Amino acid sequence: MRRLDVALAERSYPILIGGGLLSCVEHILPHLRTQRIALVTNATVAPLYMGGITAALEKVGVGITPIILPDGEAHKTWESLNLIYDALLSTRCDRGTTILALGGGVIGDLAGFAAATYQRGVPFIQIPTTLLSQVDSSVGGKTGINHPLGKNMIGAFWQPKMVLADTDTLRTLPDRELSAGLAEVIKYGLIRDLSFLDWLETNMDGLLARDGSLLAYAIERSCLNKAAVVAADEFETAADGGRALLNLGHTFGHAIETGLGYGEYLHGEAVAVGSMMAVQLSHRLGWLSPADVERVRRLLMRAGLPVKGPDLGASRYLELMSHDKKVVAGKLRLVLLKKLGEAITYSDAPREEIVAAIESSCNA
């Protein structure tokens, strides 16, 4: 087992990474306020993992309220959030109840938002079961739901008490979901960790083959990068980029997800296309070479990710991007690359260059 910590003073918490951790409920027990858990999962994950962890927790005296939601990004809505509230209220869960998220990023975001808002805040534990959630969405305390006009536009910052990432859950992950998670892994190399980008190029075949030691290392390295960024800028308020730099490709990618309807592209797939658009724009601004652009394209394609965007029309992209959370004082603030391994936030990209970057990626 590997352990690292997110350093947030009194809100600091551990991330545990390794195989077989779902059966090790002794890691969970110290983080419970009372012996009661509301376990939030979905209809896909529940048959795989809910029975085992429920039995192990009940064996040591923890009461479980199971809450099983529909699976998929299309269900990251008020309706699903209300299903959680309904279960918490009908079973009289109090402020001592810990909400435990067992699933991917959608479950983590929904359960976390419920935890942040139920009775004005209850404890929360993340047990992510997808690569994307293990390397990104389970860490850092961002929670929320989608709105028809924008992804993740309604939510709250609410840090978990711990994150437990069992790498064995990746064995049941569909290939497409594994690739989607690799988009977020590659992101860390692009924005701040060039040696990790080099490592990914060397080890991509092994990651796709689900080599356990390689996956554990990639998860740990990704979490180390995210934990450092979150510790320095928990609420994404730094003027020099800070936590916003973790959003490479996300402004373009969220436009794809919203424009096509949530679930048509997996989040990681949209981020991959959005990253290519950001890379193309960085090249057009004179910061990246054609060789850099091709290097990123090649790595994303090796990871099984799309690099060509859906042709929504540049005007539609810009309209959707105008709803993004990175819009500040009416100006779109994009995460771009000054060079591979060094990201910046930038608000002065000419509209015609943004349009050209979008169109070149959609027509690649």
PyMOL commands that set and color helices and strands:
alter all, ss='L'
color gray80, all
select helices_A, chain A and resi 9-11+21-23+25-27+29-31+46-59+73-75+78-90+105-120+131-137+167-172+175-192+194-208+212-232+242-247+250-260+267-284+290-302+314-321+351-362
alter helices_A, ss='H'
color red, helices_A
select strands_A, chain A and resi 2-6+13-18+36-42+63-69+98-103+124-128+142-147+150-157+162-166+327-328+331-332+334-339+342-346
alter strands_A, ss='S'
color yellow, strands_A
deselect
rebuild
show_as cartoon
